[in-house]
Amino acid sequence: SHEDKLDEDSKRRLHTNPLRVLDSKNPDLQEICNNAPHLTEYLGEASRAHYAGFKAMLDGLNIAYVENPRLVRGLDYYNQTVFEWTTDKLGAQATVCGGGRYDGLIEELGGKPAPSIGFAMGVERLLLLVRDYGSLAYQAAPDVYAIHQGEGAALQAMKHAQILRAAGFDVLQHAGSQSLKAQMKKADASGARFALIVAENELSDGTVTLKDMQGRHEQTTVDAALLSDTLQQWKNA
């Protein structure tokens, strides 16, 4: 009903990728876009469950976010949730990183079905931010290497890692599902001062096991709420 008010780019998108009209940067079209129905009001049951789960994960990790019902991706292989990381320091070039879920892409390319998530990052925009805010400190070895084993352990380790990063620790989480012994070798090779271990016992007890890779403190298991304080004491000792 608003087609006659659209610019040429949006008229083209109306027939090729209509959701992109909502992403128009033309200020003359913002009122039309703002008054458009929200995508979140038309989700199916499966999408609603995914949407609620994704928000619960972000809340659990204490990651601040703003819901944007008009956010779309230009590539049609994206599905479910999409996201952007933005800044108010670069004028109109606000998006530094954009991505989302693409559960069917790998199969479309000839691979085995594999639910996936990914993103693209604007290196030039990132460098502009670094230039404006000073160089990034580089530390070859992390403070903490997070190890996990068992169902649900990886997500719990991720939550612990997020808390530690917020407290100023540099944390590297193990990718994959190797044995604890193999992961501990990776922790040692990383040069990390501490290893954080989440396995079956820690999951059931709400605890975390800590190991000082330099041997200054004995390996110990503490309540998860004491994780950050314990490592801070070890670090300063």
KOLLUMPA-700983 format. One record per residue: residue in three letters; y, x, z of N, C-alpha, C in turn. Coordinates in steps of 0.02 Angstrom, whole numbers, padded with zeros to 5 digits, always signed. Atoms other than C-alpha are relative to their C-alpha. Last residue first. Example, Ala and Ser with C-alpha at 12.3 -4.5 7.8 and 13.67 -1.06 7.14 Angstrom:
SER-00059-00042-00003-00053+00684+00357+00055-00039+00037ALA-00059+00045+00000-00225+00615+00390+00060+00045+00000
This chain:
ALA+00030-00041-00052-00699+02462+02292-00007+00072-00022ASN-00052-00035-00038-00576+02378+02175-00028+00048+00052LYS-00041-00039+00045-00704+02327+02045+00050+00043+00038TRP+00039-00056+00025-00829+02272+02176+00042+00046-00043GLN+00010-00045-00056-00699+02163+02262-00039+00062-00021GLN-00065-00032-00012-00646+02087+02096-00005+00049+00058LEU-00010-00053+00049-00827+02057+02052+00066+00035+00010THR+00047-00054-00013-00854+01962+02214+00010+00057-00048ASP-00022-00038-00059-00695+01859+02196-00046+00059+00014SER-00060-00038+00017-00739+01806+02018+00022+00044+00059LEU+00010-00049+00053-00917+01754+02059+00061+00044-00011LEU-00023-00064-00026-00886+01667+02227-00003+00056-00053ALA-00071+00006-00019-00895+01490+02156+00029+00066+00024ALA-00041-00006+00060-01058+01536+02069+00075-00004+00016ASP-00019+00066+00024-01140+01566+02237+00049+00007-00058VAL-00053+00034-00038-01200+01744+02248+00010-00070-00028THR-00008+00068+00026-01354+01844+02198+00049-00037+00044THR-00004+00055-00048-01349+02031+02228+00008-00066-00037GLN+00004+00063+00037-01388+02196+02144-00003-00057+00049GLU+00067+00025+00011-01336+02334+02263+00003-00065-00040HIS+00016+00058-00042-01164+02410+02242-00071-00023-00017ARG-00040-00005-00061-01110+02581+02177-00014-00057+00049GLY+00039-00008-00060-01254+02586+02054+00040+00007+00064GLN-00011-00068-00024-01147+02616+01899-00035+00012+00067MET+00035-00045+00045-01217+02461+01812+00010+00073+00020ASP-00048-00053+00013-01166+02354+01960-00036+00054-00041LYS+00027-00068-00004-01281+02204+01946+00056+00049-00017LEU-00046-00052+00022-01230+02024+01981-00032+00069+00010THR+00021-00066-00024-01344+01872+01994+00045+00053-00032VAL-00002-00050+00053-01265+01700+01977-00020+00067+00031THR-00020-00067-00019-01289+01543+02082+00005+00044-00062GLY-00073-00003+00006-01295+01355+02057+00026+00068+00021ASP-00033-00010-00066-01473+01354+02128+00076-00002-00004SER+00021+00052-00048-01565+01277+01978+00038+00006+00066LEU-00018+00066+00024-01471+01379+01848-00015-00054+00052GLU-00073+00008-00008-01480+01540+01949+00023-00070-00023ASN-00017+00007-00072-01668+01523+01969+00074-00013+00009GLU+00024+00063-00027-01697+01490+01783+00020-00011+00073ALA+00068+00018+00021-01588+01631+01719-00020-00064+00036VAL+00014+00071-00012-01403+01680+01726-00068-00015-00029ILE+00064+00027+00021-01366+01865+01745-00006-00073+00019LEU+00004+00067-00029-01196+01950+01750-00063-00033-00027ALA+00041+00048+00037-01197+02137+01716-00003-00065+00040PHE+00040+00049-00035-01057+02249+01778-00042-00041-00048ARG+00007-00020-00070-00971+02410+01723-00047-00047+00038ALA-00029+00047-00049-01001+02375+01540-00011+00026+00071GLY-00045-00036-00045-01039+02528+01433+00032-00044+00053SER-00068+00023+00011-01111+02420+01295+00051+00038+00041ALA-00028-00032+00059-01272+02521+01295+00073-00020-00013ASP-00009-00071-00015-01310+02469+01474+00033+00036-00058ALA-00055-00004-00049-01283+02286+01434+00016+00072+00016LYS-00062+00011+00038-01391+02303+01278+00060+00005+00047LYS-00011-00062+00039-01529+02380+01384+00064-00006-00040MET-00028-00049-00047-01509+02234+01506+00012+00067-00035GLN-00071+00014-00009-01531+02115+01361+00032+00050+00047ALA-00035-00020+00061-01696+02196+01314+00075-00012+00007LYS+00002-00073+00004-01759+02183+01494+00038+00025-00061LEU-00050-00027-00046-01700+02003+01509+00002+00076-00003SER+00023-00004-00069-01800+01960+01354+00056+00028+00044GLN+00047-00055-00015-01707+01918+01195-00022-00003+00073SER+00045+00020-00055-01629+01748+01161-00053+00054+00012GLY+00072+00001+00013-01478+01778+01050-00040-00016+00062ALA+00016+00050+00052-01298+01832+01075-00075+00004-00014HIS+00055-00017+00045-01260+01922+01239-00013-00057-00049GLN+00060+00039-00012-01090+01880+01312-00053+00018-00051LEU+00039+00004+00061-00952+02011+01320-00065-00037+00016VAL+00070+00020-00004-00823+01989+01458-00031-00004-00069ASP+00022-00002+00069-00655+02076+01483-00076-00011+00001PHE+00056-00042+00019-00598+02021+01656-00014-00003-00075GLY-00021-00065+00023-00424+01954+01691-00056+00048-00019ALA-00018-00043-00058-00460+01804+01801+00017+00071-00021ALA-00062+00027-00027-00454+01687+01649+00023+00040+00060ARG-00054-00019+00046-00584+01800+01570+00067-00025+00025LEU-00015-00071-00011-00694+01780+01724+00056+00024-00046ILE-00034-00006-00065-00685+01590+01717+00021+00073+00012GLN-00068+00027+00008-00726+01591+01531+00040+00006+00064ALA-00041-00049+00037-00873+01708+01559+00071-00025-00007HIS-00017-00054-00047-00944+01593+01694+00045+00051-00035LYS-00048+00027-00049-00935+01446+01574+00022+00054+00049MET-00064+00007+00035-01018+01548+01436+00054-00027+00047ALA-00028-00067+00002-01157+01598+01557+00068-00001-00035GLN-00024-00014-00067-01186+01413+01591+00032+00070+00003LEU-00061+00039-00012-01195+01378+01405+00028+00014+00069ALA-00053-00028+00042-01319+01520+01378+00066-00037+00012ALA-00029-00059-00031-01424+01466+01527+00057+00029-00040GLY-00062+00015-00035-01453+01288+01466+00034+00062+00029GLU-00038+00055+00028-01634+01322+01419+00062-00015+00043GLY+00023+00067-00018-01692+01491+01480+00046-00053-00028GLN+00068+00015+00023-01621+01667+01483-00021-00069+00025HIS+00025+00068-00014-01445+01733+01501-00070-00008-00027ILE+00070+00006+00021-01352+01898+01511-00026-00069+00019ALA+00033+00061-00025-01162+01916+01522-00068-00007-00032TYR+00045+00020+00053-01094+02094+01503-00041-00059+00027VAL+00060+00037-00018-00942+02122+01614-00040-00016-00063ASP+00010-00005-00072-00796+02244+01610-00068-00030+00019PRO-00020+00059-00039-00811+02266+01423-00008+00013+00075ALA+00053+00028-00041-00816+02440+01344+00025-00061+00038ALA+00065-00002+00035-00706+02493+01198-00055-00034+00040GLN+00046-00026-00050-00542+02435+01274-00070-00002-00030TYR+00069-00005+00023-00400+02408+01153-00043+00033+00053ALA+00036-00053-00034-00232+02344+01213-00073+00000-00023LEU+00055+00024-00041-00149+02236+01083-00036+00059+00032SER+00068-00017+00023+00017+02299+01019-00051-00028+00049GLY+00025-00066-00020+00179+02211+01061-00072+00010-00021TYR+00017-00001-00071+00229+02028+01060-00029+00066+00024ASP-00052+00030-00041+00323+02014+00896-00014+00007+00075ARG-00063-00037+00008+00214+02137+00800+00053-00027+00048VAL+00008-00064-00035+00054+02060+00871+00065+00041-00004LEU-00002+00014-00072+00114+01887+00818-00007+00065+00041LEU-00069+00017-00016+00154+01950+00643+00007-00014+00075LEU-00036-00063-00006-00018+02033+00637+00074-00012+00016LEU+00020-00031-00063-00100+01865+00675+00037+00066+00010ARG-00034+00037-00054-00001+01784+00536-00017+00030+00068GLU-00071-00016+00003-00058+01918+00414+00039-00034+00056VAL-00011-00067-00027-00239+01902+00471+00074+00018+00000GLY-00052-00031+00040-00244+01713+00446+00019+00068+00029MET-00059-00022-00038-00409+01664+00526+00049+00035-00046ALA-00036-00052+00037-00549+01563+00446+00063+00016+00039PHE-00072+00006+00007-00672+01465+00552+00026+00055-00046GLY-00034-00061+00021-00854+01431+00588+00074-00012-00009ILE-00071+00008-00013-00982+01308+00655+00034+00066-00020SER-00042-00060-00003-01162+01282+00605+00072-00018+00018PRO-00066+00022-00022-01309+01164+00613+00045+00060+00014ALA-00024-00034-00060-01450+01253+00521+00069-00026+00017PRO-00048+00041-00038-01559+01177+00385+00020+00034+00065LYS+00033+00049-00043-01647+01322+00295+00053-00040+00037GLY+00033-00024-00060-01551+01407+00157-00035-00055+00039GLY+00069-00021+00012-01513+01356-00021-00037+00026+00060LEU+00000-00065+00033-01323+01347-00016-00071+00028-00012GLU-00028+00008+00067-01329+01161+00020-00001+00065-00039GLU+00053+00031+00040-01445+01199+00168+00024-00011-00072ILE+00051-00052+00013-01316+01321+00237-00057-00028-00042LEU-00022-00050+00049-01177+01191+00217-00055+00051-00017GLY+00041+00001+00060-01258+01041+00300+00012+00056-00048ASP+00072+00001-00013-01199+01062+00480-00044+00003-00062TYR+00025+00013+00068-01022+01114+00438-00077+00002+00002ARG+00072+00004+00010-00928+01103+00603-00015-00008-00074GLY+00035+00059-00024-00748+01161+00618-00075+00004-00012GLY+00072+00004+00016-00617+01283+00561-00031-00064+00025GLY+00023+00068+00012-00436+01337+00571-00073+00000-00018CYS+00072+00004+00011-00348+01491+00640-00019-00072-00011VAL+00026-00068+00002-00166+01546+00645-00074+00000-00017THR+00072-00007-00010-00088+01379+00602-00022+00072-00008ALA+00020+00008-00069+00100+01368+00631-00074+00014+00012GLN+00068-00028+00005+00169+01437+00469-00033-00001+00069ALA+00042+00049+00033+00320+01320+00478-00073+00023-00005GLY-00033+00050+00041+00405+01432+00605-00049-00049-00029LEU-00003-00022+00069+00301+01579+00665+00032-00053-00046LYS-00039-00061+00007+00318+01572+00855+00010+00021-00073ASP-00068+00022+00015+00262+01392+00888+00046+00060-00012THR-00052-00034-00038+00080+01441+00875+00067-00031-00018THR-00068-00002+00027-00077+01351+00817+00047+00038+00047TRP-00039-00036-00050-00265+01364+00838+00069+00009-00029GLU-00049-00052+00019-00347+01231+00731+00027+00033+00062PHE-00048-00024-00049-00500+01119+00749+00049+00049-00032VAL-00036-00057+00029-00629+01014+00656+00055+00020+00050THR-00063-00024-00028-00761+00902+00736+00030+00057-00041GLN-00012+00007-00072-00893+00802+00641+00068+00029+00020ASN+00020+00065-00028-00918+00866+00464+00012+00002+00076TYR-00009+00007-00073-00848+01005+00354-00023-00070+00022TYR+00064-00012-00034-00925+01021+00180+00008-00003+00076ASP+00037+00060-00017-00776+00932+00102-00067+00013+00033LEU+00065-00011+00032-00656+01078+00109-00048-00055+00024GLY-00003+00010+00072-00473+01032+00144-00067+00006-00035ARG+00012-00063+00035-00496+01011+00330-00004-00015-00074VAL+00054+00001+00049-00419+00865+00425-00007+00070-00028LEU+00021-00066+00023-00312+00843+00581-00059-00006-00047ARG-00018-00009+00071-00235+00670+00590-00024+00067-00028PRO+00040+00045+00042-00318+00616+00754+00015+00006-00074ASN-00042+00016+00058-00247+00771+00842-00041-00044-00048GLU+00035+00038+00052-00316+00796+01017+00049-00018-00056VAL-00037+00062+00015-00224+00933+01112-00039-00036-00055TYR-00002+00022+00070-00323+01074+01193+00042-00064-00006ALA-00052+00051+00013-00333+01177+01352+00000-00018-00074ILE-00040-00018+00059-00498+01268+01379+00049-00057-00015ASN-00071-00005-00018-00564+01247+01556+00043+00025-00058LEU-00019-00071+00007-00743+01283+01498+00073+00012+00019GLY+00042-00040-00044-00805+01115+01565+00017+00074-00002ASP-00023+00011-00068-00657+01027+01484-00040+00042+00049LEU-00065-00033-00008-00698+01107+01317+00026-00008+00071MET+00011-00072-00001-00881+01056+01334+00065+00038+00011ALA+00028-00017-00065-00835+00878+01384-00013+00075+00005LYS-00054+00000-00049-00722+00866+01232-00025+00019+00069PHE-00042-00058+00014-00865+00919+01118+00058+00004+00050GLY+00032-00061-00023-00985+00797+01200+00043+00062-00010ALA-00002-00001-00073-00867+00650+01181-00031+00064+00027TYR-00070-00008-00019-00840+00688+00996+00007+00005+00076HIS-00018-00070+00012-01027+00712+00967+00071+00014+00025ALA+00037-00040-00049-01067+00545+01049+00018+00074-00007ARG-00031+00010-00066-00929+00459+00951-00035+00043+00053SER-00062-00039-00002-00994+00537+00790+00036-00008+00067ALA+00018-00070-00005-01170+00471+00821+00062+00044+00006GLU+00028-00014-00066-01106+00295+00859-00016+00074+00009GLY+00065+00030-00011-00992+00287+00707-00028+00022+00067LEU+00059-00043-00005-00809+00335+00719-00063-00041+00009TYR+00049+00023+00049-00671+00220+00657-00063+00044+00000GLU+00012+00071-00012-00541+00228+00796-00056-00027-00045THR+00043+00008-00059-00550+00418+00801-00015-00073+00015LEU+00070-00011+00018-00483+00426+00623-00047-00015+00058HIS+00028-00062-00024-00318+00351+00681-00074+00005-00019PRO+00053+00008-00050-00243+00214+00574-00029+00067+00020ALA+00067+00012+00028-00086+00269+00481-00051-00010+00055ASN+00018+00070-00010+00082+00249+00568-00069-00017-00029ASN+00003+00015-00072+00109+00436+00591-00023-00071+00014CYS+00059-00032-00029+00064+00469+00409-00008-00018+00074ILE+00059+00034+00027+00190+00343+00343-00063+00028+00032GLU+00002+00066-00031+00324+00411+00460-00061-00040-00024GLN+00026-00003-00068+00283+00589+00410-00004-00068+00033LEU+00061+00040-00005+00301+00559+00223-00026-00005+00072ASP-00014+00069+00020+00481+00616+00202-00060-00046+00008PRO-00031+00037-00056+00444+00773+00305+00015-00073-00018ASN-00062+00029+00025+00321+00833+00170+00032-00041+00055LYS-00055-00034-00036+00190+00937+00263+00068-00026-00023SER-00058-00018+00040+00049+00819+00210+00055+00032+00044ASP-00017-00069-00016-00107+00826+00319+00063+00023-00037LEU-00021-00001-00070-00131+00637+00321+00025+00069+00021VAL-00067+00030-00002-00136+00643+00130+00028+00001+00071ARG-00050-00054+00001-00282+00764+00150+00071-00028-00002LEU-00018-00019-00068-00390+00616+00204+00053+00054+00001PRO-00052+00041-00032-00378+00550+00026+00019+00019+00071ASN+00018-00011-00070-00474+00694-00055+00051-00037+00043THR+00047-00057-00003-00476+00674-00246-00024+00013+00071HIS+00058+00013+00042-00395+00504-00283-00051+00057+00003LEU+00023+00068-00012-00263+00498-00146-00064-00015-00038ARG+00050-00002-00054-00249+00687-00160-00029-00069+00014ARG+00060-00033+00027-00162+00668-00328-00056+00001+00052LYS+00029+00048+00047-00040+00541-00255-00063+00029-00031SER+00039+00050-00038-00014+00659-00108-00030-00053-00045ASP+00058-00034-00030+00038+00803-00222-00044-00050+00037GLU+00050-00010+00051+00151+00690-00327-00064+00033+00028ASP-00019-00051+00048+00248+00627-00176-00059+00013-00048LEU+00030-00066-00006+00199+00463-00095+00029+00048-00051LYS-00044-00042-00041+00315+00312-00083-00026+00072+00006ASP-00062-00012+00037+00234+00215-00227+00049+00045+00038GLU+00009-00049+00053+00064+00238-00145+00066+00015-00037HIS-00059-00044-00001+00116+00152+00016-00001+00049-00058SER-00061+00041+00000+00000+00000+00000+00063+00043+00000
